[in-house]
Amino acid sequence: MRHTDEEIERAALRFEQLADALPDNVEFDDVSELRAIAETSERVRADEARLTEAVAVARAHGHSWNHIATALGVSRQAARQKYADKVA
């Protein structure tokens, strides 16, 4: 199940509130690696959205799937399969 950016932000805020409410003597596992994963995942989703938008703009300006595929470093078929249904 994919979560929206808003749902992720709300969950992160809830986590911060709960963590801030813990007494000082409570011990818990270091979750910095998990936080790094979550932050990186968020950046990847944002970058993918920007890339999809860039592909849509290129298509709207008449660029071929061959040219877009070259810019992406993939085959024309791979570019088209990934983005054709996401761009008008």
PDB file with one MODEL, atoms N, CA, C and O in Angstrom:
MODEL        1
ATOM      1  N   MET A   1       0.846  -1.181   0.000  1.00  0.00           N
ATOM      2  CA  MET A   1       0.000   0.000   0.000  1.00  0.00           C
ATOM      3  C   MET A   1       0.883   1.233   0.000  1.00  0.00           C
ATOM      4  O   MET A   1       1.736   1.384   0.874  1.00  0.00           O
ATOM      5  N   ARG A   2       0.692   2.110  -0.960  1.00  0.00           N
ATOM      6  CA  ARG A   2       1.445   3.357  -1.041  1.00  0.00           C
ATOM      7  C   ARG A   2       0.752   4.415  -0.219  1.00  0.00           C
ATOM      8  O   ARG A   2      -0.475   4.514  -0.219  1.00  0.00           O
ATOM      9  N   HIS A   3       1.529   5.195   0.472  1.00  0.00           N
ATOM     10  CA  HIS A   3       0.986   6.278   1.283  1.00  0.00           C
ATOM     11  C   HIS A   3       1.246   7.611   0.596  1.00  0.00           C
ATOM     12  O   HIS A   3       2.246   7.785  -0.101  1.00  0.00           O
ATOM     13  N   THR A   4       0.340   8.535   0.802  1.00  0.00           N
ATOM     14  CA  THR A   4       0.527   9.865   0.248  1.00  0.00           C
ATOM     15  C   THR A   4       1.578  10.607   1.060  1.00  0.00           C
ATOM     16  O   THR A   4       1.883  10.236   2.193  1.00  0.00           O
ATOM     17  N   ASP A   5       2.121  11.652   0.469  1.00  0.00           N
ATOM     18  CA  ASP A   5       3.098  12.470   1.197  1.00  0.00           C
ATOM     19  C   ASP A   5       2.470  13.043   2.466  1.00  0.00           C
ATOM     20  O   ASP A   5       3.132  13.145   3.499  1.00  0.00           O
ATOM     21  N   GLU A   6       1.205  13.412   2.387  1.00  0.00           N
ATOM     22  CA  GLU A   6       0.514  13.967   3.555  1.00  0.00           C
ATOM     23  C   GLU A   6       0.412  12.926   4.672  1.00  0.00           C
ATOM     24  O   GLU A   6       0.614  13.255   5.841  1.00  0.00           O
ATOM     25  N   GLU A   7       0.104  11.687   4.327  1.00  0.00           N
ATOM     26  CA  GLU A   7       0.022  10.633   5.336  1.00  0.00           C
ATOM     27  C   GLU A   7       1.384  10.387   5.982  1.00  0.00           C
ATOM     28  O   GLU A   7       1.470  10.173   7.191  1.00  0.00           O
ATOM     29  N   ILE A   8       2.424  10.416   5.194  1.00  0.00           N
ATOM     30  CA  ILE A   8       3.773  10.212   5.723  1.00  0.00           C
ATOM     31  C   ILE A   8       4.151  11.350   6.649  1.00  0.00           C
ATOM     32  O   ILE A   8       4.722  11.122   7.716  1.00  0.00           O
ATOM     33  N   GLU A   9       3.836  12.578   6.249  1.00  0.00           N
ATOM     34  CA  GLU A   9       4.135  13.734   7.101  1.00  0.00           C
ATOM     35  C   GLU A   9       3.393  13.647   8.432  1.00  0.00           C
ATOM     36  O   GLU A   9       3.970  13.933   9.482  1.00  0.00           O
ATOM     37  N   ARG A  10       2.103  13.250   8.397  1.00  0.00           N
ATOM     38  CA  ARG A  10       1.333  13.110   9.631  1.00  0.00           C
ATOM     39  C   ARG A  10       1.929  12.036  10.534  1.00  0.00           C
ATOM     40  O   ARG A  10       2.007  12.212  11.750  1.00  0.00           O
ATOM     41  N   ALA A  11       2.348  10.929   9.941  1.00  0.00           N
ATOM     42  CA  ALA A  11       2.948   9.843  10.723  1.00  0.00           C
ATOM     43  C   ALA A  11       4.265  10.299  11.345  1.00  0.00           C
ATOM     44  O   ALA A  11       4.545   9.987  12.502  1.00  0.00           O
ATOM     45  N   ALA A  12       5.061  11.025  10.593  1.00  0.00           N
ATOM     46  CA  ALA A  12       6.329  11.532  11.131  1.00  0.00           C
ATOM     47  C   ALA A  12       6.082  12.497  12.280  1.00  0.00           C
ATOM     48  O   ALA A  12       6.800  12.471  13.281  1.00  0.00           O
ATOM     49  N   LEU A  13       5.081  13.342  12.144  1.00  0.00           N
ATOM     50  CA  LEU A  13       4.745  14.287  13.212  1.00  0.00           C
ATOM     51  C   LEU A  13       4.282  13.541  14.461  1.00  0.00           C
ATOM     52  O   LEU A  13       4.684  13.885  15.572  1.00  0.00           O
ATOM     53  N   ARG A  14       3.435  12.517  14.284  1.00  0.00           N
ATOM     54  CA  ARG A  14       2.979  11.709  15.420  1.00  0.00           C
ATOM     55  C   ARG A  14       4.163  11.038  16.109  1.00  0.00           C
ATOM     56  O   ARG A  14       4.229  10.998  17.337  1.00  0.00           O
ATOM     57  N   PHE A  15       5.093  10.515  15.322  1.00  0.00           N
ATOM     58  CA  PHE A  15       6.281   9.875  15.884  1.00  0.00           C
ATOM     59  C   PHE A  15       7.086  10.876  16.715  1.00  0.00           C
ATOM     60  O   PHE A  15       7.505  10.569  17.831  1.00  0.00           O
ATOM     61  N   GLU A  16       7.296  12.058  16.172  1.00  0.00           N
ATOM     62  CA  GLU A  16       8.056  13.077  16.895  1.00  0.00           C
ATOM     63  C   GLU A  16       7.359  13.450  18.203  1.00  0.00           C
ATOM     64  O   GLU A  16       8.015  13.616  19.232  1.00  0.00           O
ATOM     65  N   GLN A  17       6.037  13.582  18.166  1.00  0.00           N
ATOM     66  CA  GLN A  17       5.289  13.930  19.370  1.00  0.00           C
ATOM     67  C   GLN A  17       5.405  12.833  20.421  1.00  0.00           C
ATOM     68  O   GLN A  17       5.599  13.110  21.604  1.00  0.00           O
ATOM     69  N   LEU A  18       5.284  11.593  19.978  1.00  0.00           N
ATOM     70  CA  LEU A  18       5.410  10.475  20.916  1.00  0.00           C
ATOM     71  C   LEU A  18       6.826  10.395  21.486  1.00  0.00           C
ATOM     72  O   LEU A  18       7.001  10.155  22.681  1.00  0.00           O
ATOM     73  N   ALA A  19       7.824  10.592  20.646  1.00  0.00           N
ATOM     74  CA  ALA A  19       9.208  10.538  21.110  1.00  0.00           C
ATOM     75  C   ALA A  19       9.493  11.651  22.110  1.00  0.00           C
ATOM     76  O   ALA A  19      10.193  11.437  23.099  1.00  0.00           O
ATOM     77  N   ASP A  20       8.955  12.834  21.854  1.00  0.00           N
ATOM     78  CA  ASP A  20       9.160  13.961  22.769  1.00  0.00           C
ATOM     79  C   ASP A  20       8.475  13.728  24.113  1.00  0.00           C
ATOM     80  O   ASP A  20       8.913  14.265  25.131  1.00  0.00           O
ATOM     81  N   ALA A  21       7.415  12.940  24.127  1.00  0.00           N
ATOM     82  CA  ALA A  21       6.649  12.702  25.355  1.00  0.00           C
ATOM     83  C   ALA A  21       7.247  11.596  26.227  1.00  0.00           C
ATOM     84  O   ALA A  21       6.796  11.394  27.354  1.00  0.00           O
ATOM     85  N   LEU A  22       8.239  10.890  25.731  1.00  0.00           N
ATOM     86  CA  LEU A  22       8.843   9.803  26.517  1.00  0.00           C
ATOM     87  C   LEU A  22       9.615  10.372  27.708  1.00  0.00           C
ATOM     88  O   LEU A  22      10.271  11.407  27.591  1.00  0.00           O
ATOM     89  N   PRO A  23       9.533   9.701  28.834  1.00  0.00           N
ATOM     90  CA  PRO A  23      10.345  10.131  29.983  1.00  0.00           C
ATOM     91  C   PRO A  23      11.833  10.001  29.655  1.00  0.00           C
ATOM     92  O   PRO A  23      12.215   9.209  28.793  1.00  0.00           O
ATOM     93  N   ASP A  24      12.657  10.767  30.331  1.00  0.00           N
ATOM     94  CA  ASP A  24      14.094  10.780  30.057  1.00  0.00           C
ATOM     95  C   ASP A  24      14.772   9.454  30.352  1.00  0.00           C
ATOM     96  O   ASP A  24      15.802   9.153  29.749  1.00  0.00           O
ATOM     97  N   ASN A  25      14.230   8.653  31.259  1.00  0.00           N
ATOM     98  CA  ASN A  25      14.887   7.405  31.644  1.00  0.00           C
ATOM     99  C   ASN A  25      14.490   6.217  30.768  1.00  0.00           C
ATOM    100  O   ASN A  25      14.919   5.095  31.036  1.00  0.00           O
ATOM    101  N   VAL A  26      13.687   6.433  29.735  1.00  0.00           N
ATOM    102  CA  VAL A  26      13.270   5.346  28.859  1.00  0.00           C
ATOM    103  C   VAL A  26      14.363   5.093  27.821  1.00  0.00           C
ATOM    104  O   VAL A  26      14.845   6.018  27.167  1.00  0.00           O
ATOM    105  N   GLU A  27      14.741   3.823  27.683  1.00  0.00           N
ATOM    106  CA  GLU A  27      15.729   3.443  26.684  1.00  0.00           C
ATOM    107  C   GLU A  27      14.994   2.878  25.470  1.00  0.00           C
ATOM    108  O   GLU A  27      13.985   2.185  25.604  1.00  0.00           O
ATOM    109  N   PHE A  28      15.516   3.184  24.294  1.00  0.00           N
ATOM    110  CA  PHE A  28      14.921   2.638  23.083  1.00  0.00           C
ATOM    111  C   PHE A  28      16.017   2.410  22.055  1.00  0.00           C
ATOM    112  O   PHE A  28      17.115   2.958  22.157  1.00  0.00           O
ATOM    113  N   ASP A  29      15.696   1.598  21.074  1.00  0.00           N
ATOM    114  CA  ASP A  29      16.664   1.252  20.030  1.00  0.00           C
ATOM    115  C   ASP A  29      16.984   2.464  19.168  1.00  0.00           C
ATOM    116  O   ASP A  29      16.146   3.343  18.964  1.00  0.00           O
ATOM    117  N   ASP A  30      18.190   2.492  18.675  1.00  0.00           N
ATOM    118  CA  ASP A  30      18.598   3.522  17.728  1.00  0.00           C
ATOM    119  C   ASP A  30      17.886   3.246  16.405  1.00  0.00           C
ATOM    120  O   ASP A  30      18.059   2.179  15.815  1.00  0.00           O
ATOM    121  N   VAL A  31      17.106   4.183  15.951  1.00  0.00           N
ATOM    122  CA  VAL A  31      16.354   4.015  14.711  1.00  0.00           C
ATOM    123  C   VAL A  31      16.866   4.946  13.613  1.00  0.00           C
ATOM    124  O   VAL A  31      16.162   5.208  12.637  1.00  0.00           O
ATOM    125  N   SER A  32      18.084   5.441  13.774  1.00  0.00           N
ATOM    126  CA  SER A  32      18.617   6.387  12.796  1.00  0.00           C
ATOM    127  C   SER A  32      18.711   5.771  11.398  1.00  0.00           C
ATOM    128  O   SER A  32      18.494   6.457  10.399  1.00  0.00           O
ATOM    129  N   GLU A  33      19.035   4.472  11.329  1.00  0.00           N
ATOM    130  CA  GLU A  33      19.088   3.823  10.015  1.00  0.00           C
ATOM    131  C   GLU A  33      17.708   3.786   9.369  1.00  0.00           C
ATOM    132  O   GLU A  33      17.580   3.991   8.162  1.00  0.00           O
ATOM    133  N   LEU A  34      16.673   3.522  10.171  1.00  0.00           N
ATOM    134  CA  LEU A  34      15.307   3.486   9.640  1.00  0.00           C
ATOM    135  C   LEU A  34      14.861   4.883   9.216  1.00  0.00           C
ATOM    136  O   LEU A  34      14.181   5.044   8.202  1.00  0.00           O
ATOM    137  N   ARG A  35      15.246   5.884   9.992  1.00  0.00           N
ATOM    138  CA  ARG A  35      14.922   7.268   9.620  1.00  0.00           C
ATOM    139  C   ARG A  35      15.608   7.617   8.302  1.00  0.00           C
ATOM    140  O   ARG A  35      15.006   8.266   7.446  1.00  0.00           O
ATOM    141  N   ALA A  36      16.850   7.196   8.132  1.00  0.00           N
ATOM    142  CA  ALA A  36      17.573   7.459   6.884  1.00  0.00           C
ATOM    143  C   ALA A  36      16.862   6.808   5.697  1.00  0.00           C
ATOM    144  O   ALA A  36      16.771   7.399   4.622  1.00  0.00           O
ATOM    145  N   ILE A  37      16.367   5.600   5.896  1.00  0.00           N
ATOM    146  CA  ILE A  37      15.620   4.922   4.833  1.00  0.00           C
ATOM    147  C   ILE A  37      14.368   5.715   4.488  1.00  0.00           C
ATOM    148  O   ILE A  37      14.090   5.949   3.312  1.00  0.00           O
ATOM    149  N   ALA A  38      13.614   6.128   5.493  1.00  0.00           N
ATOM    150  CA  ALA A  38      12.373   6.877   5.263  1.00  0.00           C
ATOM    151  C   ALA A  38      12.644   8.198   4.551  1.00  0.00           C
ATOM    152  O   ALA A  38      11.917   8.573   3.631  1.00  0.00           O
ATOM    153  N   GLU A  39      13.691   8.902   4.978  1.00  0.00           N
ATOM    154  CA  GLU A  39      14.016  10.184   4.354  1.00  0.00           C
ATOM    155  C   GLU A  39      14.460  10.001   2.908  1.00  0.00           C
ATOM    156  O   GLU A  39      14.074  10.772   2.030  1.00  0.00           O
ATOM    157  N   THR A  40      15.267   8.981   2.669  1.00  0.00           N
ATOM    158  CA  THR A  40      15.724   8.709   1.301  1.00  0.00           C
ATOM    159  C   THR A  40      14.562   8.289   0.416  1.00  0.00           C
ATOM    160  O   THR A  40      14.472   8.701  -0.741  1.00  0.00           O
ATOM    161  N   SER A  41      13.683   7.478   0.956  1.00  0.00           N
ATOM    162  CA  SER A  41      12.504   7.054   0.203  1.00  0.00           C
ATOM    163  C   SER A  41      11.643   8.245  -0.181  1.00  0.00           C
ATOM    164  O   SER A  41      11.121   8.304  -1.295  1.00  0.00           O
ATOM    165  N   GLU A  42      11.493   9.185   0.729  1.00  0.00           N
ATOM    166  CA  GLU A  42      10.715  10.386   0.444  1.00  0.00           C
ATOM    167  C   GLU A  42      11.365  11.192  -0.688  1.00  0.00           C
ATOM    168  O   GLU A  42      10.676  11.684  -1.581  1.00  0.00           O
ATOM    169  N   ARG A  43      12.691  11.321  -0.642  1.00  0.00           N
ATOM    170  CA  ARG A  43      13.394  12.049  -1.705  1.00  0.00           C
ATOM    171  C   ARG A  43      13.253  11.339  -3.043  1.00  0.00           C
ATOM    172  O   ARG A  43      13.087  11.994  -4.072  1.00  0.00           O
ATOM    173  N   VAL A  44      13.316  10.004  -3.047  1.00  0.00           N
ATOM    174  CA  VAL A  44      13.172   9.236  -4.284  1.00  0.00           C
ATOM    175  C   VAL A  44      11.790   9.470  -4.885  1.00  0.00           C
ATOM    176  O   VAL A  44      11.665   9.676  -6.092  1.00  0.00           O
ATOM    177  N   ARG A  45      10.753   9.440  -4.051  1.00  0.00           N
ATOM    178  CA  ARG A  45       9.390   9.680  -4.556  1.00  0.00           C
ATOM    179  C   ARG A  45       9.271  11.081  -5.148  1.00  0.00           C
ATOM    180  O   ARG A  45       8.668  11.259  -6.206  1.00  0.00           O
ATOM    181  N   ALA A  46       9.837  12.062  -4.477  1.00  0.00           N
ATOM    182  CA  ALA A  46       9.783  13.439  -4.981  1.00  0.00           C
ATOM    183  C   ALA A  46      10.551  13.562  -6.291  1.00  0.00           C
ATOM    184  O   ALA A  46      10.091  14.220  -7.225  1.00  0.00           O
ATOM    185  N   ASP A  47      11.719  12.929  -6.361  1.00  0.00           N
ATOM    186  CA  ASP A  47      12.506  12.967  -7.593  1.00  0.00           C
ATOM    187  C   ASP A  47      11.782  12.262  -8.734  1.00  0.00           C
ATOM    188  O   ASP A  47      11.812  12.730  -9.872  1.00  0.00           O
ATOM    189  N   GLU A  48      11.136  11.150  -8.437  1.00  0.00           N
ATOM    190  CA  GLU A  48      10.383  10.426  -9.474  1.00  0.00           C
ATOM    191  C   GLU A  48       9.231  11.283 -10.001  1.00  0.00           C
ATOM    192  O   GLU A  48       8.945  11.277 -11.198  1.00  0.00           O
ATOM    193  N   ALA A  49       8.575  12.015  -9.110  1.00  0.00           N
ATOM    194  CA  ALA A  49       7.487  12.902  -9.541  1.00  0.00           C
ATOM    195  C   ALA A  49       8.040  14.004 -10.447  1.00  0.00           C
ATOM    196  O   ALA A  49       7.422  14.341 -11.457  1.00  0.00           O
ATOM    197  N   ARG A  50       9.203  14.568 -10.090  1.00  0.00           N
ATOM    198  CA  ARG A  50       9.816  15.600 -10.934  1.00  0.00           C
ATOM    199  C   ARG A  50      10.235  15.033 -12.283  1.00  0.00           C
ATOM    200  O   ARG A  50      10.086  15.695 -13.309  1.00  0.00           O
ATOM    201  N   LEU A  51      10.756  13.812 -12.287  1.00  0.00           N
ATOM    202  CA  LEU A  51      11.168  13.179 -13.538  1.00  0.00           C
ATOM    203  C   LEU A  51       9.962  12.918 -14.432  1.00  0.00           C
ATOM    204  O   LEU A  51      10.020  13.155 -15.639  1.00  0.00           O
ATOM    205  N   THR A  52       8.879  12.437 -13.853  1.00  0.00           N
ATOM    206  CA  THR A  52       7.655  12.201 -14.632  1.00  0.00           C
ATOM    207  C   THR A  52       7.155  13.517 -15.231  1.00  0.00           C
ATOM    208  O   THR A  52       6.726  13.555 -16.384  1.00  0.00           O
ATOM    209  N   GLU A  53       7.209  14.578 -14.458  1.00  0.00           N
ATOM    210  CA  GLU A  53       6.788  15.891 -14.956  1.00  0.00           C
ATOM    211  C   GLU A  53       7.689  16.347 -16.104  1.00  0.00           C
ATOM    212  O   GLU A  53       7.206  16.895 -17.095  1.00  0.00           O
ATOM    213  N   ALA A  54       8.989  16.123 -15.971  1.00  0.00           N
ATOM    214  CA  ALA A  54       9.916  16.506 -17.038  1.00  0.00           C
ATOM    215  C   ALA A  54       9.647  15.724 -18.317  1.00  0.00           C
ATOM    216  O   ALA A  54       9.714  16.278 -19.414  1.00  0.00           O
ATOM    217  N   VAL A  55       9.343  14.438 -18.176  1.00  0.00           N
ATOM    218  CA  VAL A  55       9.001  13.623 -19.344  1.00  0.00           C
ATOM    219  C   VAL A  55       7.716  14.147 -19.981  1.00  0.00           C
ATOM    220  O   VAL A  55       7.626  14.234 -21.206  1.00  0.00           O
ATOM    221  N   ALA A  56       6.734  14.491 -19.176  1.00  0.00           N
ATOM    222  CA  ALA A  56       5.469  15.023 -19.705  1.00  0.00           C
ATOM    223  C   ALA A  56       5.707  16.328 -20.465  1.00  0.00           C
ATOM    224  O   ALA A  56       5.125  16.537 -21.529  1.00  0.00           O
ATOM    225  N   VAL A  57       6.552  17.199 -19.933  1.00  0.00           N
ATOM    226  CA  VAL A  57       6.855  18.465 -20.606  1.00  0.00           C
ATOM    227  C   VAL A  57       7.571  18.194 -21.933  1.00  0.00           C
ATOM    228  O   VAL A  57       7.254  18.806 -22.953  1.00  0.00           O
ATOM    229  N   ALA A  58       8.534  17.276 -21.909  1.00  0.00           N
ATOM    230  CA  ALA A  58       9.251  16.939 -23.146  1.00  0.00           C
ATOM    231  C   ALA A  58       8.301  16.395 -24.202  1.00  0.00           C
ATOM    232  O   ALA A  58       8.383  16.770 -25.372  1.00  0.00           O
ATOM    233  N   ARG A  59       7.403  15.512 -23.789  1.00  0.00           N
ATOM    234  CA  ARG A  59       6.423  14.971 -24.758  1.00  0.00           C
ATOM    235  C   ARG A  59       5.509  16.078 -25.275  1.00  0.00           C
ATOM    236  O   ARG A  59       5.207  16.131 -26.467  1.00  0.00           O
ATOM    237  N   ALA A  60       5.068  16.963 -24.377  1.00  0.00           N
ATOM    238  CA  ALA A  60       4.187  18.062 -24.789  1.00  0.00           C
ATOM    239  C   ALA A  60       4.873  18.985 -25.790  1.00  0.00           C
ATOM    240  O   ALA A  60       4.212  19.612 -26.619  1.00  0.00           O
ATOM    241  N   HIS A  61       6.197  19.065 -25.711  1.00  0.00           N
ATOM    242  CA  HIS A  61       6.950  19.896 -26.650  1.00  0.00           C
ATOM    243  C   HIS A  61       7.403  19.115 -27.882  1.00  0.00           C
ATOM    244  O   HIS A  61       8.221  19.598 -28.665  1.00  0.00           O
ATOM    245  N   GLY A  62       6.874  17.918 -28.047  1.00  0.00           N
ATOM    246  CA  GLY A  62       7.091  17.163 -29.273  1.00  0.00           C
ATOM    247  C   GLY A  62       8.307  16.266 -29.315  1.00  0.00           C
ATOM    248  O   GLY A  62       8.629  15.739 -30.380  1.00  0.00           O
ATOM    249  N   HIS A  63       8.995  16.068 -28.209  1.00  0.00           N
ATOM    250  CA  HIS A  63      10.157  15.184 -28.227  1.00  0.00           C
ATOM    251  C   HIS A  63       9.713  13.733 -28.338  1.00  0.00           C
ATOM    252  O   HIS A  63       8.710  13.329 -27.750  1.00  0.00           O
ATOM    253  N   SER A  64      10.463  12.968 -29.091  1.00  0.00           N
ATOM    254  CA  SER A  64      10.120  11.562 -29.322  1.00  0.00           C
ATOM    255  C   SER A  64      10.518  10.709 -28.128  1.00  0.00           C
ATOM    256  O   SER A  64      11.317  11.110 -27.282  1.00  0.00           O
ATOM    257  N   TRP A  65       9.928   9.512 -28.090  1.00  0.00           N
ATOM    258  CA  TRP A  65      10.294   8.561 -27.050  1.00  0.00           C
ATOM    259  C   TRP A  65      11.760   8.165 -27.197  1.00  0.00           C
ATOM    260  O   TRP A  65      12.421   7.861 -26.204  1.00  0.00           O
ATOM    261  N   ASN A  66      12.276   8.168 -28.435  1.00  0.00           N
ATOM    262  CA  ASN A  66      13.694   7.848 -28.636  1.00  0.00           C
ATOM    263  C   ASN A  66      14.582   8.875 -27.941  1.00  0.00           C
ATOM    264  O   ASN A  66      15.533   8.505 -27.251  1.00  0.00           O
ATOM    265  N   HIS A  67      14.281  10.157 -28.115  1.00  0.00           N
ATOM    266  CA  HIS A  67      15.086  11.208 -27.487  1.00  0.00           C
ATOM    267  C   HIS A  67      14.965  11.166 -25.961  1.00  0.00           C
ATOM    268  O   HIS A  67      15.954  11.329 -25.246  1.00  0.00           O
ATOM    269  N   ILE A  68      13.756  10.950 -25.480  1.00  0.00           N
ATOM    270  CA  ILE A  68      13.542  10.869 -24.028  1.00  0.00           C
ATOM    271  C   ILE A  68      14.282   9.668 -23.457  1.00  0.00           C
ATOM    272  O   ILE A  68      14.907   9.766 -22.400  1.00  0.00           O
ATOM    273  N   ALA A  69      14.214   8.538 -24.148  1.00  0.00           N
ATOM    274  CA  ALA A  69      14.910   7.332 -23.696  1.00  0.00           C
ATOM    275  C   ALA A  69      16.417   7.561 -23.630  1.00  0.00           C
ATOM    276  O   ALA A  69      17.076   7.113 -22.693  1.00  0.00           O
ATOM    277  N   THR A  70      16.957   8.255 -24.620  1.00  0.00           N
ATOM    278  CA  THR A  70      18.386   8.563 -24.613  1.00  0.00           C
ATOM    279  C   THR A  70      18.737   9.412 -23.398  1.00  0.00           C
ATOM    280  O   THR A  70      19.746   9.163 -22.738  1.00  0.00           O
ATOM    281  N   ALA A  71      17.914  10.411 -23.097  1.00  0.00           N
ATOM    282  CA  ALA A  71      18.160  11.269 -21.928  1.00  0.00           C
ATOM    283  C   ALA A  71      18.080  10.471 -20.631  1.00  0.00           C
ATOM    284  O   ALA A  71      18.817  10.749 -19.685  1.00  0.00           O
ATOM    285  N   LEU A  72      17.198   9.488 -20.582  1.00  0.00           N
ATOM    286  CA  LEU A  72      17.033   8.648 -19.394  1.00  0.00           C
ATOM    287  C   LEU A  72      18.099   7.556 -19.294  1.00  0.00           C
ATOM    288  O   LEU A  72      18.336   7.008 -18.218  1.00  0.00           O
ATOM    289  N   GLY A  73      18.733   7.247 -20.419  1.00  0.00           N
ATOM    290  CA  GLY A  73      19.717   6.169 -20.425  1.00  0.00           C
ATOM    291  C   GLY A  73      19.087   4.793 -20.455  1.00  0.00           C
ATOM    292  O   GLY A  73      19.652   3.826 -19.944  1.00  0.00           O
ATOM    293  N   VAL A  74      17.894   4.713 -21.065  1.00  0.00           N
ATOM    294  CA  VAL A  74      17.179   3.439 -21.168  1.00  0.00           C
ATOM    295  C   VAL A  74      16.727   3.251 -22.609  1.00  0.00           C
ATOM    296  O   VAL A  74      16.906   4.138 -23.443  1.00  0.00           O
ATOM    297  N   SER A  75      16.144   2.101 -22.897  1.00  0.00           N
ATOM    298  CA  SER A  75      15.617   1.867 -24.242  1.00  0.00           C
ATOM    299  C   SER A  75      14.316   2.646 -24.446  1.00  0.00           C
ATOM    300  O   SER A  75      13.649   3.043 -23.490  1.00  0.00           O
ATOM    301  N   ARG A  76      13.979   2.850 -25.715  1.00  0.00           N
ATOM    302  CA  ARG A  76      12.725   3.533 -26.035  1.00  0.00           C
ATOM    303  C   ARG A  76      11.550   2.784 -25.438  1.00  0.00           C
ATOM    304  O   ARG A  76      10.630   3.388 -24.887  1.00  0.00           O
ATOM    305  N   GLN A  77      11.586   1.467 -25.549  1.00  0.00           N
ATOM    306  CA  GLN A  77      10.503   0.648 -25.014  1.00  0.00           C
ATOM    307  C   GLN A  77      10.383   0.814 -23.502  1.00  0.00           C
ATOM    308  O   GLN A  77       9.275   0.926 -22.977  1.00  0.00           O
ATOM    309  N   ALA A  78      11.516   0.830 -22.799  1.00  0.00           N
ATOM    310  CA  ALA A  78      11.492   0.980 -21.338  1.00  0.00           C
ATOM    311  C   ALA A  78      10.923   2.343 -20.943  1.00  0.00           C
ATOM    312  O   ALA A  78      10.119   2.440 -20.015  1.00  0.00           O
ATOM    313  N   ALA A  79      11.341   3.388 -21.646  1.00  0.00           N
ATOM    314  CA  ALA A  79      10.839   4.737 -21.349  1.00  0.00           C
ATOM    315  C   ALA A  79       9.342   4.810 -21.588  1.00  0.00           C
ATOM    316  O   ALA A  79       8.589   5.341 -20.773  1.00  0.00           O
ATOM    317  N   ARG A  80       8.935   4.272 -22.705  1.00  0.00           N
ATOM    318  CA  ARG A  80       7.506   4.322 -23.046  1.00  0.00           C
ATOM    319  C   ARG A  80       6.665   3.502 -22.074  1.00  0.00           C
ATOM    320  O   ARG A  80       5.591   3.936 -21.657  1.00  0.00           O
ATOM    321  N   GLN A  81       7.154   2.317 -21.714  1.00  0.00           N
ATOM    322  CA  GLN A  81       6.408   1.480 -20.777  1.00  0.00           C
ATOM    323  C   GLN A  81       6.257   2.152 -19.422  1.00  0.00           C
ATOM    324  O   GLN A  81       5.208   2.043 -18.788  1.00  0.00           O
ATOM    325  N   LYS A  82       7.294   2.843 -18.973  1.00  0.00           N
ATOM    326  CA  LYS A  82       7.260   3.449 -17.651  1.00  0.00           C
ATOM    327  C   LYS A  82       6.425   4.728 -17.620  1.00  0.00           C
ATOM    328  O   LYS A  82       5.737   4.982 -16.631  1.00  0.00           O
ATOM    329  N   TYR A  83       6.469   5.539 -18.682  1.00  0.00           N
ATOM    330  CA  TYR A  83       5.883   6.870 -18.611  1.00  0.00           C
ATOM    331  C   TYR A  83       4.665   7.112 -19.505  1.00  0.00           C
ATOM    332  O   TYR A  83       3.934   8.074 -19.270  1.00  0.00           O
ATOM    333  N   ALA A  84       4.422   6.295 -20.499  1.00  0.00           N
ATOM    334  CA  ALA A  84       3.338   6.589 -21.451  1.00  0.00           C
ATOM    335  C   ALA A  84       1.994   6.742 -20.783  1.00  0.00           C
ATOM    336  O   ALA A  84       1.214   7.615 -21.163  1.00  0.00           O
ATOM    337  N   ASP A  85       1.702   5.914 -19.793  1.00  0.00           N
ATOM    338  CA  ASP A  85       0.400   6.003 -19.115  1.00  0.00           C
ATOM    339  C   ASP A  85       0.351   7.120 -18.075  1.00  0.00           C
ATOM    340  O   ASP A  85      -0.722   7.450 -17.570  1.00  0.00           O
ATOM    341  N   LYS A  86       1.514   7.707 -17.748  1.00  0.00           N
ATOM    342  CA  LYS A  86       1.564   8.769 -16.739  1.00  0.00           C
ATOM    343  C   LYS A  86       1.561  10.163 -17.351  1.00  0.00           C
ATOM    344  O   LYS A  86       1.334  11.150 -16.652  1.00  0.00           O
ATOM    345  N   VAL A  87       1.813  10.247 -18.663  1.00  0.00           N
ATOM    346  CA  VAL A  87       1.838  11.550 -19.332  1.00  0.00           C
ATOM    347  C   VAL A  87       0.769  11.590 -20.410  1.00  0.00           C
ATOM    348  O   VAL A  87       0.453  10.578 -21.035  1.00  0.00           O
ATOM    349  N   ALA A  88       0.223  12.775 -20.613  1.00  0.00           N
ATOM    350  CA  ALA A  88      -0.854  12.890 -21.613  1.00  0.00           C
ATOM    351  C   ALA A  88      -0.293  13.123 -22.993  1.00  0.00           C
ATOM    352  O   ALA A  88      -1.051  13.244 -23.956  1.00  0.00           O
TER     353      ALA A  88
ENDMDL
END
